[in-house]
Amino acid sequence: MRAPFCVLLALLFATPVAAADLGPSPSAIPYGAPASRSFLSEIRVGGSIQDPSGPESGSGSITGEILFPRLFAPSDAGLNVLIPRLHVGGSANVSGRTSFAYAGLTWTLDIGSAFFLEGTFGGAVHNGDVGRVDLSPHDAALGCSPLFRESASAGWRITPQWSAIATIEHLSNAGLCSQNRGLTNVGLRFGYAF
């Protein structure tokens, strides 16, 4: 009976031990902290020239995109390029030609503190033609919806929050449908980072 009483006294008067006092666990796997405390990482708005060398040339679109934070940031900032951000966006054609909404992943490579390069991959749904017989000479035969979407961008951070991004994007079905004209657009967007 005396032993349990001594143990109880020892527990009551023992100095609390914090996790930091114990030191790192030898079996712990290092991981990065969340990259951002905000729900959003960045918002981008701009415009693009639609398919400059194709059937939809001569038209333009208003574009918008939302990027979400990385799920985690590696302890080595140079490895950030390996961790993509989720993006969603859309492009509304002002001439009534193909408009689309898209989602995917964005990989960003920082080049110094002011410049960066980006690559994306994902999918898009659109309201364009899929290859009808009565296809207008001003519409691209996209074959089907949804499409694959990929883009490449070069950006400049004007301030820590504001950036300018030049982008080229391509949408196609990769030959999975009967028609595969695709769309290639070029544009400029301005981003605001949270």
LINURCOR-V299651 format. One record per residue. N is the residue number from 0. RES is the residue in one small letter. PHI is phi in whole degrees, -180 to 180 (* if undefined). OMEGA is omega in radians with two decimals (999 if undefined). D_CENTER is the distance of its C-alpha to the mean C-alpha in Angstrom with 2 decimals. Layout:
BEGIN
[[N;RES;PHI;OMEGA;D_CENTER] [N;RES;PHI;OMEGA;D_CENTER]]
END
This chain:
BEGIN
[[0;m;*;-3.10;64.52] [1;r;-71;-3.12;64.43] [2;a;-62;3.12;61.42] [3;p;-63;3.11;58.93] [4;f;-64;3.12;60.16] [5;c;-65;3.12;59.53] [6;v;-65;3.12;56.01] [7;l;-63;3.09;55.37] [8;l;-63;3.14;56.76] [9;a;-63;3.12;54.67] [10;l;-68;-3.12;51.47] [11;l;-69;-3.05;52.46] [12;f;-103;-3.14;53.28] [13;a;-72;3.09;50.72] [14;t;-74;3.12;48.32] [15;p;-62;-3.14;44.79] [16;v;-113;3.10;42.46] [17;a;-85;3.14;38.85] [18;a;-61;-3.13;36.12] [19;a;-67;3.13;35.78] [20;d;-69;-3.07;39.50] [21;l;-80;-3.11;39.02] [22;g;81;-3.10;36.77] [23;p;-71;3.08;33.89] [24;s;-76;-3.12;34.34] [25;p;-65;-3.13;34.94] [26;s;-97;-3.12;32.96] [27;a;-68;3.10;29.85] [28;i;-98;-3.12;26.59] [29;p;-68;3.07;24.65] [30;y;-148;-3.10;21.13] [31;g;-87;3.08;18.98] [32;a;-78;3.05;18.91] [33;p;-54;-3.04;16.06] [34;a;-74;-3.08;13.86] [35;s;-150;3.10;14.22] [36;r;-91;-3.13;16.80] [37;s;-87;3.07;15.06] [38;f;-66;3.12;13.45] [39;l;-110;3.07;10.85] [40;s;-95;-3.04;9.32] [41;e;-161;3.02;9.29] [42;i;-122;-3.14;10.51] [43;r;-127;3.12;10.95] [44;v;-138;3.12;14.01] [45;g;-178;-3.13;16.03] [46;g;-146;3.12;17.76] [47;s;-143;3.01;18.08] [48;i;-92;-3.04;21.13] [49;q;-83;2.95;21.20] [50;d;43;-3.00;22.34] [51;p;-54;-3.12;24.70] [52;s;-110;-3.09;26.82] [53;g;-123;-3.07;26.86] [54;p;-61;-3.09;28.51] [55;e;-95;3.11;26.18] [56;s;-64;-3.12;26.79] [57;g;88;3.09;28.13] [58;s;-123;-3.13;25.60] [59;g;-135;-3.11;22.61] [60;s;-137;2.97;19.75] [61;i;-96;-3.06;18.26] [62;t;-121;3.08;14.46] [63;g;-148;-3.10;12.21] [64;e;-152;3.05;8.61] [65;i;-119;3.05;7.58] [66;l;-112;3.13;4.97] [67;f;-102;-3.11;6.73] [68;p;-66;2.98;8.58] [69;r;-61;3.11;8.99] [70;l;-64;3.04;11.78] [71;f;-156;3.12;14.07] [72;a;-113;3.11;14.71] [73;p;-62;3.12;17.26] [74;s;-64;3.05;20.59] [75;d;-95;-3.08;20.40] [76;a;-57;3.12;17.83] [77;g;-66;3.14;18.01] [78;l;-89;3.14;16.35] [79;n;-56;-3.12;13.04] [80;v;-62;-3.11;11.79] [81;l;-81;-3.09;12.47] [82;i;-105;-3.09;10.29] [83;p;-79;2.98;6.59] [84;r;-110;3.05;4.22] [85;l;-77;3.06;3.93] [86;h;-132;2.97;3.45] [87;v;-136;-3.11;7.08] [88;g;-164;3.13;9.30] [89;g;-159;-3.14;12.70] [90;s;-138;-3.12;15.31] [91;a;-106;-3.12;18.93] [92;n;-74;-3.07;21.58] [93;v;-83;3.13;24.46] [94;s;-107;3.11;27.07] [95;g;78;3.09;26.74] [96;r;-92;-2.99;25.18] [97;t;-65;2.98;22.07] [98;s;-114;-3.10;19.36] [99;f;-155;3.01;16.33] [100;a;-120;-3.06;13.57] [101;y;-147;3.06;10.48] [102;a;-152;3.13;7.79] [103;g;173;-3.10;6.06] [104;l;-119;3.13;4.32] [105;t;-120;3.03;3.49] [106;w;-108;-3.08;6.95] [107;t;-119;3.08;8.78] [108;l;-115;3.11;12.59] [109;d;-78;3.06;14.71] [110;i;-119;-3.01;18.02] [111;g;75;-3.10;20.30] [112;s;-93;-3.04;19.54] [113;a;-106;-3.03;18.99] [114;f;-110;3.09;17.17] [115;f;-154;3.05;13.93] [116;l;-119;3.12;12.60] [117;e;-137;2.99;9.22] [118;g;-133;3.13;8.87] [119;t;-133;3.01;6.79] [120;f;-149;3.12;8.58] [121;g;-177;-3.12;9.17] [122;g;-133;-3.12;11.88] [123;a;-145;2.97;13.46] [124;v;-116;-3.01;16.70] [125;h;-142;3.09;19.03] [126;n;-110;-3.08;22.49] [127;g;-81;-3.14;23.81] [128;d;-74;3.13;26.77] [129;v;-112;3.07;26.81] [130;g;113;3.12;30.04] [131;r;-68;3.12;32.87] [132;v;-66;-3.10;36.31] [133;d;-91;-3.08;36.45] [134;l;-60;3.11;33.24] [135;s;-70;3.09;33.38] [136;p;-68;3.14;33.37] [137;h;-104;3.12;30.54] [138;d;-124;3.11;28.11] [139;a;-87;3.06;26.20] [140;a;-82;-3.03;27.12] [141;l;-88;3.01;23.81] [142;g;87;-3.13;25.67] [143;c;-168;3.02;23.78] [144;s;-141;0.22;20.88] [145;p;-82;3.10;18.28] [146;l;-123;2.94;17.04] [147;f;-81;3.07;14.63] [148;r;-135;3.03;12.07] [149;e;-134;3.14;11.06] [150;s;-148;3.04;10.65] [151;a;-132;-3.08;11.72] [152;s;-138;2.96;11.79] [153;a;-126;-3.06;14.20] [154;g;-130;3.12;14.10] [155;w;-132;3.09;16.87] [156;r;-83;3.14;16.95] [157;i;-68;3.03;19.95] [158;t;-137;3.08;20.26] [159;p;-59;3.14;18.38] [160;q;-97;-3.01;16.80] [161;w;-102;3.10;16.76] [162;s;-143;3.03;15.23] [163;a;-117;-3.02;15.81] [164;i;-131;3.02;13.48] [165;a;-93;-3.00;15.17] [166;t;-135;2.90;13.31] [167;i;-121;-3.12;14.80] [168;e;-130;3.13;13.46] [169;h;-135;3.07;15.52] [170;l;-122;3.06;16.09] [171;s;-161;3.11;18.88] [172;n;-101;3.09;20.34] [173;a;58;3.10;21.21] [174;g;79;-3.12;24.86] [175;l;-83;3.13;24.73] [176;c;-122;-3.04;26.46] [177;s;-64;3.08;29.63] [178;q;-107;3.12;28.07] [179;n;-153;3.12;25.10] [180;r;-66;-3.14;25.18] [181;g;75;3.09;21.43] [182;l;-132;3.01;19.91] [183;t;-126;-3.07;18.80] [184;n;-120;3.06;17.78] [185;v;-125;-3.09;17.63] [186;g;-162;3.13;16.77] [187;l;-133;3.13;16.34] [188;r;-130;3.03;14.21] [189;f;-116;-3.08;14.87] [190;g;-115;3.02;12.55] [191;y;-123;-3.12;13.89] [192;a;-94;3.13;12.74] [193;f;-89;999;14.41]]
END
